[in-house]
Amino acid sequence: MWVVVHVYVGLAIAALVKEPVWLVAVLALGSHVPLDLIPHWDYTVSRHPIAWGWVDFVAGCATLLVCLLVLGMPWWLVAMGPLSGAPDFDVLMAAIRGGEARHWFPSHWDRFPHGKAGPLLGVGVQVAVVALCIVAILAGRPY
């Protein structure tokens, strides 16, 4: 999944669960694994991974700013978005070091059944997840 999708899922979990913060953090971080099982398209296998990576980064930052400044979500709830996406930093580090670098997060290991799909279906699935998360964030009214 794109990092921004993980960010939305972390925000949705935070909006719905709210407290205790330690539980929200565990759920947000743990959500990374089932999301990586869902068939999706990763831009790391595309012809333009740097460009798609920037789109992902900007979308994630914009999402966090909207949650903080427009929705007025408390910062500790907004922090659950980046926490949910944090395991993807090992993918970034592997890309910087070379494709065969070791991954530390279990859903990024070679033996993990990582969900894969073509661009059309794979992006569609991620858009659907984000849409559900937006509904959850608004329904949770964490502001």
N, C-alpha and C positions, 0 to 999 in steps of 0.2 A: 504494500500500500504506500501511497505517497505520504510524506510526513504530515501534510496538511490534513489528511484524513484522520491520522492518529491524533492530531491536535483536536479536531472536532469531537472525536470520540471521548477524549479525556475531558473536554469541556462539558459534554453532555453528561458524563458520569458525575462530574462535580456539581452540575446544575441540579441533577436529580437526587443524589445522595447527600450532598452538602457536609454532613458531619457523621462521625468524627473524621477529622482531616487525615489521620493516618490510614483509615480505611479507604477513603477516597483516593489517596496516593497509591495504595496497594492495588486497587481496582483499575486505576488509570494506567499504571505501569503494566499490570497483568493483562490488560486488554490488547496489548500489542501482539501477543501470541495467537489468540483466535482470529484476529484480523489478518495475520499473515497466512492463515490457513485458507481464507476465502480466495477463490480465483480472482486475480486482478492483474493489471499491467503495470510493470515497473519501468520507469523511464531509463533506468540504468542499463537496459538492454537496447535502447534506441540509438539512432544515429547522432542524436544531439543531447546527450545526457546533461551537459553543462547548462544549456539553455533551459531544459525542463527543470533542472535542479533550481535554477533561479526563480522560475515561475512558482515552484513549490515553496521556496523560501519566502518569497514576497507574499504569496497567498496566506501562508501561516502567520507571518508578522501582521498582515492586515487584519486577519481574523482576531488575533490577540488584542490589537488596538481597538477594534470595534467592541469587543467584549469589555475592555477596560473603560474606554472613553464614551462610548455610545450607550451600551447597556448598563454600565456602572457596576459590573461584577466585581466582587472583592478580589484583590490581587492573589490571595492564596487559592481561590478557586480557579482563576485564570492560569495559575502556574501548573495546574494539572494537565493542561493542553500540551505544553512542551515536555512535561514529564512522560506523557503517553508516547510522544514521538522520539524521546531521547534514545531508545535503543538503536534507532537508525543512524546514530553517529558512528557506530561501528562499520556500517556500510560506507559512509563517507571516508572513514579512516582507511578502509580496505581499498577504496578507489584511489586515494592519494598514494598509498604504499604500493599499489599494484593489485590486480584482481584476485590473486591467490592469497592475500593476507588473511590471517585468522580472524574470525568473528567471535565475539564474546557472548552475544545474546543468543539463547537457544533456538529461536525461530529463524535465525540467519545461518545456522549450521547446515552444511551440505546434506546431512541425513534427515533434516526436518522436511516434512511434506509441504513445502511452500506453495501456496496457490498461484497458478499461472493462467493467464488468459491473453488473448490478442488485444490490441489497442481498443477496438470498438467496445467489446464486451467488458474488458478490464477497466476501462475508464468509466463506462456506464455503471458498473457495480460501485465504484468509488463515489460517483456523483449521488447515487441512491443512498449510500451510507451517510454522506454529508447532509443530504436533505433530511433524513431521519434524525440526525443529530441536531440540526437547526430546530426542528419541531420539539425535540426533547429539551434543548436549551431554553426555548421560549416558554415551554410548558412548565419547566422547573422553576422559572422566575427567580433566578439567583441574584437579583438586583434589587 
